[in-house]
Amino acid sequence: MNRNPLASICAALAAAFLAQPAAAQQAGPLPPIAPGNTLLTVSAEGRTTHAPELAVFSAGVTTQGTTAGEALGANSTAMARVIAELKRAGIAERDIQTSNLAVNPVYSNPVREASGEERVPRIVGYRATNTVSVRQRKLGDFGKVIDTLVAAGANEVNGPNFQLDDQDPALD
């Protein structure tokens, strides 16, 4: 038999090349399985569908004043009016929670002098923002509550995010 070294090398490379796809098809290394045992792999997905019970949204008031105290005082008065209207619309006190309160300076716009020099912005007032998170349980009244908020002075309304009151049974 004629042994051609080049033919032997080509045959070995072809065998190695053809064996590669079989190894690549394996999903990953299997755990060692003792003789007489079986490997069982299970994959599952669960879904549940429920009608929402709550509409969660935020309502806020932004006010401005020449001092931080003035801005905060005006904001406090406006937010008290918004919260009173929420309660009057049937939202329980436990479903109204402050989620953000901020007081920040308001700066003047930069001004370019006749000399070409730019004047540094300066504080010209303060802006106060107060936001509450609201849980609306009567979904049919949602639109009416939003209208009430805006009429009471809320100038920032975001949402809704529909949720279940208790998600645990749905996730179980």
KEKELO-372761 format. One record per residue: x, y, z of N, C-alpha, C in turn. Coordinates in Angstrom, 1 decimal, m for minus. Layout:
// KEKELO-372761
     n.px     n.py     n.pz    ca.px    ca.py    ca.pz     c.px     c.py     c.pz
        X        Y        Z        X        Y        Z        X        Y        Z
...
This chain:
// KEKELO-372761
     n.px     n.py     n.pz    ca.px    ca.py    ca.pz     c.px     c.py     c.pz
      0.8     m1.2      0.0      0.0      0.0      0.0      0.9      1.2      0.0
      0.5      2.2     m0.8      1.3      3.4     m1.0      0.9      4.4      0.0
      1.8      4.8      0.9      1.5      5.8      2.0      2.0      7.1      1.5
      1.1      8.0      1.2      1.5      9.4      0.8      1.3     10.2      2.0
      2.3     10.9      2.6      2.2     11.7      3.8      1.2     12.8      3.6
      1.2     13.4      2.4      0.3     14.5      2.1     m1.2     14.1      2.2
     m1.4     12.9      1.6     m2.8     12.4      1.6     m3.2     12.1      3.1
     m2.3     11.6      3.9     m2.7     11.2      5.3     m3.0     12.5      6.1
     m2.2     13.6      5.8     m2.5     14.8      6.5     m3.8     15.4      6.1
     m4.1     15.4      4.8     m5.4     15.9      4.3     m6.6     15.1      4.8
     m6.4     13.8      4.9     m7.5     12.9      5.4     m7.7     13.3      6.9
     m6.6     13.5      7.7     m6.8     13.8      9.1     m7.4     15.2      9.3
     m7.1     16.2      8.5     m7.7     17.5      8.5     m9.2     17.4      8.2
     m9.5     16.7      7.1    m10.9     16.5      6.7    m11.7     15.9      7.8
    m11.2     14.9      8.5    m11.9     14.2      9.5    m12.1     15.1     10.7
    m11.1     15.9     11.0    m11.2     16.9     12.1    m12.2     18.0     11.8
    m12.2     18.5     10.5    m13.1     19.5     10.1    m14.6     19.0     10.1
    m14.8     17.8      9.6    m16.2     17.2      9.6    m16.7     16.9     11.0
    m15.8     16.7     12.0    m16.3     16.4     13.3    m16.7     17.7     14.1
    m16.2     18.9     13.6    m16.5     20.1     14.3    m18.0     20.4     14.4
    m18.8     20.3     13.4    m20.3     20.7     13.5    m21.0     19.8     14.6
    m20.6     18.6     14.7    m21.3     17.8     15.7    m21.0     18.3     17.1
    m19.8     18.7     17.4    m19.4     19.3     18.7    m20.1     20.6     18.9
    m20.2     21.4     17.9    m20.8     22.8     18.0    m22.3     22.7     18.3
    m23.0     21.6     17.9    m24.4     21.5     18.1    m24.8     21.3     19.6
    m23.9     20.9     20.4    m24.2     20.6     21.8    m24.4     21.9     22.5
    m25.5     22.0     23.3    m25.9     23.2     24.0    m24.8     23.7     25.1
    m24.1     22.8     25.6    m23.2     23.1     26.6    m22.8     21.8     27.3
    m21.8     21.9     28.2    m21.4     20.7     28.9    m22.5     20.1     29.8
    m22.7     18.8     29.6    m23.7     18.2     30.5    m23.1     17.8     31.8
    m23.9     17.9     32.9    m23.3     17.4     34.2    m23.1     15.9     34.1
    m22.1     15.5     34.9    m21.8     14.0     34.9    m23.1     13.3     35.4
    m23.4     12.2     34.7    m24.6     11.4     35.1    m24.0     10.0     35.4
    m24.4      9.6     36.6    m23.9      8.3     37.1    m24.7      7.2     36.3
    m24.1      6.1     36.1    m24.7      5.0     35.4    m26.1      4.6     36.1
    m27.1      4.4     35.4    m28.4      4.1     35.9    m29.3      5.3     36.2
    m28.8      6.5     36.1    m29.5      7.7     36.4    m29.9      8.4     35.1
    m30.9      9.3     35.1    m31.4     10.0     34.0    m31.3     11.5     34.2
    m31.0     12.2     33.1    m31.0     13.7     33.2    m32.3     14.2     32.6
    m33.1     15.0     33.3    m34.3     15.6     32.9    m34.2     17.1     32.9
    m34.4     17.7     31.8    m34.4     19.2     31.7    m35.8     19.7     31.4
    m36.2     20.7     32.2    m37.6     21.2     32.1    m37.5     22.7     31.9
    m38.3     23.2     31.0    m38.4     24.7     30.7    m39.9     25.0     30.8
    m40.2     26.1     31.5    m41.7     26.5     31.6    m41.8     28.0     31.6
    m43.0     28.4     31.3    m43.4     29.8     31.3    m44.8     29.9     31.8
    m45.1     30.9     32.7    m46.4     31.0     33.2    m46.9     32.4     32.9
    m48.2     32.5     32.7    m48.9     33.8     32.4    m50.2     33.9     33.2
    m50.5     35.1     33.6    m51.7     35.3     34.3    m52.3     36.6     33.8
    m53.6     36.7     33.7    m54.2     37.9     33.2    m55.3     38.4     34.2
    m55.2     39.6     34.6    m56.1     40.2     35.6    m56.5     41.6     35.2
    m57.7     42.0     35.4    m58.1     43.4     35.2    m57.4     44.3     36.3
    m56.9     45.4     35.9    m56.3     46.3     36.9    m57.3     46.8     38.0
    m56.7     46.9     39.2    m57.6     47.4     40.3    m57.2     48.8     40.7
    m56.0     49.3     40.3    m55.6     50.6     40.7    m55.0     51.3     39.5
    m55.1     52.6     39.5    m54.4     53.5     38.6    m53.5     54.4     39.5
    m52.2     54.2     39.3    m51.3     55.0     40.1    m50.7     56.1     39.2
    m50.8     57.3     39.7    m50.2     58.4     39.0    m49.6     59.4     39.9
    m48.9     60.4     39.4    m48.4     61.5     40.2    m49.0     62.8     39.8
    m49.1     63.6     40.8    m49.7     65.0     40.6    m48.8     65.9     41.4
    m48.4     67.0     40.7    m47.5     68.0     41.4    m47.9     69.4     41.1
    m47.2     70.2     42.0    m47.4     71.7     41.9    m46.0     72.3     41.8
    m45.8     73.2     40.9    m44.6     73.9     40.8    m44.9     75.4     41.0
    m44.2     76.1     41.9    m44.4     77.5     42.1    m43.1     78.2     42.1
    m43.1     79.5     41.9    m41.9     80.3     42.0    m42.1     81.5     42.9
    m41.0     82.0     43.5    m41.0     83.1     44.4    m39.6     83.8     44.3
    m39.5     85.0     44.9    m38.3     85.7     44.9    m37.3     85.1     46.0
    m37.8     84.5     47.0    m37.0     83.8     48.0    m37.4     82.3     48.0
    m36.6     81.5     48.6    m36.9     80.1     48.7    m38.1     79.9     49.6
    m38.2     80.7     50.7    m39.3     80.6     51.6    m40.6     81.0     50.9
    m40.6     82.0     50.1    m41.8     82.5     49.4    m42.3     81.4     48.4
    m41.3     80.8     47.7    m41.7     79.7     46.7    m42.2     78.5     47.5
    m41.6     78.2     48.6    m42.1     77.0     49.3    m43.4     77.3     50.0
    m43.6     78.5     50.5    m44.9     78.8     51.1    m46.1     78.7     50.1
    m45.8     79.3     48.9    m46.9     79.3     47.9    m47.1     77.8     47.4
    m46.1     77.0     47.4    m46.2     75.6     47.0    m47.0     74.9     48.0
    m46.7     75.1     49.3    m47.4     74.4     50.4    m48.9     74.7     50.3
    m49.2     76.0     50.1    m50.6     76.4     50.0    m51.3     75.7     48.8
    m50.7     75.7     47.7    m51.2     75.1     46.5    m51.4     73.5     46.6
    m50.4     72.9     47.2    m50.4     71.5     47.4    m51.5     71.1     48.4
    m51.7     71.9     49.5    m52.8     71.6     50.4    m54.1     71.6     49.8
    m54.3     72.6     48.8    m55.5     72.6     48.1    m55.7     71.4     47.2
    m54.6     70.9     46.5    m54.7     69.7     45.7    m55.0     68.5     46.5
    m54.4     68.4     47.6    m54.7     67.2     48.5    m56.1     67.2     49.0
    m56.6     68.4     49.4    m58.0     68.5     49.9    m58.9     68.1     48.8
    m58.7     68.5     47.6    m59.6     68.1     46.4    m59.5     66.6     46.2
    m58.3     66.0     46.3    m58.2     64.6     46.1    m59.0     63.9     47.2
    m59.0     64.3     48.4    m59.8     63.7     49.4    m61.3     63.9     49.2
    m61.6     65.1     48.7    m63.0     65.4     48.4    m63.5     64.5     47.3
    m62.6     64.1     46.4    m63.0     63.2     45.2    m63.0     61.8     45.6
    m62.8     61.5     46.9    m62.9     60.1     47.3    m61.6     59.3     47.5
    m60.4     60.0     47.3    m59.2     59.3     47.5    m58.8     59.3     49.0
    m58.6     58.0     49.5    m58.3     57.9     50.9    m56.9     58.5     51.2
    m56.7     59.0     52.4    m55.5     59.6     52.8    m54.3     58.6     52.7
    m54.5     57.3     52.9    m53.5     56.3     52.8    m53.0     56.2     51.3
    m53.8     56.6     50.4    m53.5     56.5     49.0    m52.9     57.8     48.4
    m52.5     58.7     49.2    m51.9     60.0     48.8    m50.6     60.0     49.6
    m49.4     60.0     48.8    m48.1     60.0     49.5    m47.2     61.0     48.8
    m46.5     61.8     49.6    m45.5     62.7     49.0    m44.4     61.9     48.4
    m44.0     62.2     47.2    m43.0     61.4     46.5    m41.8     62.3     46.1
    m41.9     63.6     46.2    m40.8     64.4     45.8    m41.1     65.9     46.3
    m40.1     66.5     46.9    m40.2     67.9     47.3    m38.8     68.5     46.9
    m38.8     69.6     46.2    m37.5     70.2     45.8    m37.7     71.7     45.8
    m36.6     72.4     46.1    m36.5     73.8     46.0    m35.2     74.1     45.3
    m35.3     74.8     44.2    m34.1     75.1     43.4    m34.0     76.6     43.0
    m32.8     77.1     42.8    m32.6     78.5     42.4    m33.0     78.6     40.9
    m33.5     79.8     40.6    m33.8     80.2     39.2    m32.7     81.2     38.8
    m32.0     81.0     37.7    m30.9     81.9     37.3    m31.4     82.8     36.2
    m30.7     84.0     36.1    m31.0     84.9     35.0    m30.3     84.3     33.8
    m30.7     84.8     32.6    m30.0     84.4     31.4    m28.7     85.1     31.3
    m27.7     84.5     30.7    m26.4     85.3     30.6    m26.6     86.5     29.7
    m26.0     87.6     30.0    m26.1     88.8     29.2    m24.7     89.2     28.7
    m24.6     89.5     27.5    m23.4     90.0     26.9    m23.3     91.5     27.0
    m22.3     92.0     27.6    m22.1     93.5     27.7    m21.7     94.1     26.4
    m21.8     95.4     26.3    m21.4     96.1     25.0    m19.9     95.8     24.8
    m19.2     95.6     25.8    m17.7     95.3     25.7    m17.4     93.9     25.2
    m18.5     93.1     25.0    m18.3     91.7     24.6    m18.2     90.7     25.7
    m18.0     91.3     26.9    m17.9     90.4     28.1    m19.2     89.9     28.5
    m19.3     88.6     28.9    m20.5     88.0     29.3    m20.7     88.1     30.8
    m21.9     88.6     31.2    m22.2     88.7     32.7    m22.6     87.3     33.2
    m22.1     87.0     34.3    m22.4     85.7     34.9    m23.8     85.6     35.4
    m24.5     84.5     35.1    m25.9     84.4     35.6    m26.0     84.5     37.1
    m27.1     85.1     37.5    m27.2     85.3     39.0    m28.6     84.7     39.4
    m28.8     84.5     40.7    m30.1     83.9     41.2    m31.1     85.1     41.2
    m32.2     84.8     40.5    m33.3     85.8     40.4    m34.5     85.4     41.1
    m34.5     84.1     41.6    m35.7     83.6     42.3    m35.5     82.2     42.7
    m36.6     81.5     43.1    m36.5     80.1     43.5    m37.8     79.4     43.0
    m37.6     78.1     42.7    m38.7     77.3     42.2    m38.9     76.1     43.2
    m40.1     76.0     43.6    m40.4     74.8     44.5    m41.3     73.9     43.8
    m41.0     72.6     43.9    m41.9     71.5     43.3    m42.2     70.5     44.3
    m43.5     70.1     44.4    m43.9     69.1     45.3    m44.8     68.2     44.5
    m44.5     66.9     44.7    m45.2     65.8     43.9    m45.8     64.8     44.9
    m47.0     64.4     44.6    m47.6     63.3     45.4    m47.9     62.1     44.5
    m47.8     60.9     45.0    m48.2     59.7     44.3    m49.6     59.4     44.8
    m50.5     59.1     43.8    m51.9     58.9     44.1    m52.3     57.5     43.6
    m53.0     56.8     44.5    m53.5     55.5     44.1    m55.0     55.6     43.9
    m55.5     55.5     42.7    m56.9     55.7     42.4    m57.5     54.3     42.4
    m58.4     54.0     43.3    m59.0     52.6     43.4    m60.3     52.5     42.6
    m61.0     53.6     42.4    m62.2     53.6     41.6    m61.8     54.0     40.1
    m61.5     53.0     39.3    m61.0     53.3     38.0    m62.0     54.1     37.1
    m63.2     53.9     37.3    m64.2     54.7     36.6    m64.2     56.2     36.8
    m63.7     56.6     38.0    m63.6     58.0     38.3    m62.2     58.6     38.0
    m61.4     57.9     37.3    m60.0     58.4     37.0    m60.0     59.7     36.3
    m60.8     59.8     35.2    m60.8     61.1     34.4    m61.3     62.3     35.3
    m62.3     62.0     36.1    m62.9     63.1     36.9    m61.9     63.5     37.9
    m61.1     62.6     38.5    m60.1     63.0     39.5    m59.0     63.8     38.8
    m58.6     63.5     37.6    m57.5     64.2     36.9    m58.1     65.7     36.6
    m59.3     65.8     36.2    m59.9     67.1     36.0    m59.9     67.9     37.3
    m60.3     67.3     38.4    m60.3     67.9     39.7    m58.9     68.4     40.1
    m57.9     67.6     39.9    m56.5     68.0     40.2    m56.1     69.2     39.4
    m56.3     69.2     38.2    m55.9     70.4     37.4    m56.7     71.7     37.8
    m58.0     71.5     38.1    m58.8     72.6     38.5    m58.3     73.1     39.9
    m57.7     72.3     40.7    m57.3     72.6     42.1    m55.9     73.3     42.0
    m55.2     73.2     40.9    m53.9     73.9     40.8    m52.7     72.9     40.4
    m53.0     71.6     40.3    m51.9     70.7     39.9    m51.4     71.1     38.5
    m50.2     71.4     38.3    m49.7     71.8     37.0    m48.7     70.7     36.4
    m48.6     69.6     37.1    m47.9     68.4     36.6    m48.7     67.2     36.9
    m49.1     66.4     35.9    m49.8     65.2     36.2    m49.1     64.1     35.3
    m48.7     63.0     35.8    m48.1     61.9     35.1    m48.7     60.6     35.4
    m48.9     59.8     34.4    m49.5     58.5     34.6    m50.7     58.3     33.7
    m51.4     57.3     33.9    m51.4     56.3     35.0    m50.6     55.1     34.7
    m50.3     54.4     35.8    m49.7     53.1     35.7    m50.7     52.2     36.4
    m51.3     51.3     35.6    m52.3     50.4     36.1    m51.7     49.2     36.8
    m52.2     48.8     38.0    m51.7     47.8     38.8    m52.8     47.0     39.5
    m52.3     45.9     40.2    m53.2     45.2     41.1    m52.9     45.7     42.5
    m54.0     45.6     43.3    m53.8     46.1     44.7    m52.8     45.1     45.4
    m53.0     43.8     45.2    m52.1     42.8     45.8    m51.7     41.9     44.7
    m50.4     42.0     44.3    m49.9     41.2     43.2    m49.6     39.7     43.5
    m49.4     39.4     44.8    m48.9     38.1     45.2    m49.7     37.0     44.7
    m51.1     37.0     44.8    m51.8     35.8     44.3    m51.6     35.7     42.8
    m51.5     36.7     42.0    m51.3     36.6     40.6    m49.9     36.0     40.3
    m48.9     36.4     41.1    m47.6     35.9     40.9    m47.4     34.5     41.4
    m48.3     34.0     42.3    m48.1     32.7     42.9    m48.2     31.6     41.9
